[in-house]
Amino acid sequence: MTPSAAPSGPGAPGLDIPAVSVTPGDIATTTLTVRNDSDIVEAYDLKVVGDGAEWTTVEPERVSLYPGTSETVTLRLAPPRSPEVRAGEMPLGVRILPTEHPESVRVLETVVLIGGFHELRTELSPRRRRGWLRGRYLLAVRNQGNSPVRVGFTPGQAGEELGFAFAPAELALEPGESKELRLRVRTSSPVWFGDPVVWPFTVDARETGERTETENRPEEPPAGSTLDAEFVQIPIFPKWLLILLAALLALLIAWFTLVRPAVRSAAKEAATAAVQPRPVPSEGGTDGASSGTGETGRPSGGSSQKPGTGAGPGGGDGGATGGGASTGGTGTGTGVGQQSSATIDLKTGGGQSRTGTYTVPEKTVFGITDIVVANFQGDEGVMTITFGDRKITTIALETFRNQDYHWVTPIRIGAKDTVTIDVTCAKPGTPATGQQARECHEVVNVSGALSSTE
């Protein structure tokens, strides 16, 4: 620009500053001429004032002039590329301060036309989302330009498997303003089995609407950015669940085809052996056999007839024969005995030990073939089962709720001997009521054949 000089009174320079245009991030210059129309040597201090003073410089900042001389100075405008430098007209002044005549200070003004620029900063969080059918994302947008803009969003995907929804669909942003919107991505159908499916997609954020006349810059395309993201669709039934179901199915098939029949067969054989009458050897033919049969029936029928007064004629010989048959059936008794059972119900306080017993009646022998142990509360502790002087087993209560033992050959306990359970209660369990019990509670049932020794 070529400034023209104009007189401005005694001791004051003549200035002419035309309007100047500049775009943030660029540099623009203009010149002005300072002329001394006074009759003395004068020095002039030049300083830029106004909103653009931070990024405008004058070179040189001080000039000394003889009377009737002039000097050209340069104004350099370098606004930063920032949203704080708004597009449009901005006043700018240059203060001229004479050293010898400070009262003649003047401020010359001009207009700076700030050009518009457009820049968007976008961020998508997260970039990778997992889900069965849908995923939610957060999109942040900041207007880094110096002009108000409206921003629209366009999703992109190679196929048509995904649906997109933006809320809101469009944003209006002032310079330096940031806003967020939500993006929802949804698939058209679920994945039932197999590996996760990865759906890549893009989100294109672009400036929409028309620019004003001061903002149009043919060399600058509309501001925008493209973001890459993924939606990982996980299957409804993962691989590990299918493997687990297959293993459970195999176990069920093995149970019903192999284990269960074997268990039922073994239990049936044990039950048959337990209830099957034992053979009674006879020493003297038919009379002995009849006498032995009579003894076998005595306990079950409740008869108190003794062997010595056995059936019919035969007298002492018949009684002797009956005694021999009884000995063969029970070892020391007079018959094979009748089925009998006894229950020991024992309650034990926490941290204590107690003993429960069952005593075999006088003149009898108890041949035990079955034991059923019930720990229905799920107590914790130790139980020891003893037949007479023989320890049968020691078991931890927390390992079972119900347990049973069976013997094909009875374990015989003589008269006045005891079946004993010793329980040490570590912690009472919780029964079906759902409230923890105050003490341990165990029940033991023993059954077998109770035979008379007379």
Disulfide bonds with the S-S distance in Angstrom:
Cys425-Cys440 1.90
